[in-house]
Amino acid sequence: MVEVAAAAGLSAETLRKIETGRAPTPAFFTVAALAGVLGLSLDELAAHCVLAPA
């Protein structure tokens, strides 16, 4: 986790806050940086956020 945070330009504590919900609305650029480090495109990330039909 420390390596991912550092590669995204974040502190490990910030990443922990995002993961635990203590930072419920991270900035777009934070999300984009994390997606890039994890090898996800923003399109892929958005597809995972779409609600499934009920």
Summary of the structure (lengths in Angstrom):
residues: 54
radius of gyration: 11.9
end to end distance: 34.3
largest distance: 38.6
contacts: 107
relative contact order: 0.15
helix: 61%
strand: 0%
